[in-house]
Amino acid sequence: MSSDLKLQQKYSEIVHQWRALLRASEIAHEQRIIEAQDLGASYRFVNKRISNRSCVDAIAAPGGTI
């Protein structure tokens, strides 16, 4: 197996772990809001989720390739 393929597999594995941790963090945050039974916090959370729609572009090299 070439080192490029090994790096690609390791990167993929790390991204998968990062996504799982991020999702677990989001679930814990949502759970804290639910358990607090704070209607204002609930509305702020929902409004933040539906109004914060910024576009994030891919990072490109100077030649325009990724």
N, C-alpha and C positions, 0 to 999 in steps of 0.2 A: 504494500500500500504506500502510495507516495505521501510525502509530508503535507502537500496541499490538501489532499483528501482527508488526512487525519485532522488538520486544522479546521477544515470545513465541518467535519463531524463534531469536533469539540465545540466549535462555535454554535452549531445547531443545538447541541445538548445544553449549552449555557443559556441560550435564548429561551429554550423550552423551560428551564428551571426559573429564569427570571420572570417569564410570563406567569408561571404558577404562583410564584411569590407575590407578584403584583396583584393577581386576582385574589389571593388569600387576604392581602392587605385591604383591598376594596371591600371584600365581604365583611371583614372585621369592622371596618369603618361604618358600613351600612348597619351592621348589627348594633353597634354602640348608639347610633342615632335612633334606631327602633326601640331599644331598651330604655333610652332616656325619656321616651314619651313626651318629647318637646315638639309641639306642632310647628313652632317657628323654625327650629333646626331642620325639621323635615322639609318645610317649604324652601328654605335656603339651599338645602342639598339638591332638591329637585330642580330648582331654578338655575343653580350653577351648572348642573349637568346638561340642561337643555339650551342654555344661552351661551356657553363657552365653546364655540365651534370654530376654533382657529385651524388654519390649514398648515400642515407641516410638510415641507417639500423634502425630497431626497437630497442627501449630500452628494454633490457631483465633483469630480476632479476638474482641474482647470480646463481640460480638453473637452468637457461636457459628458464624459463617461463616468459611470458609477464604479 
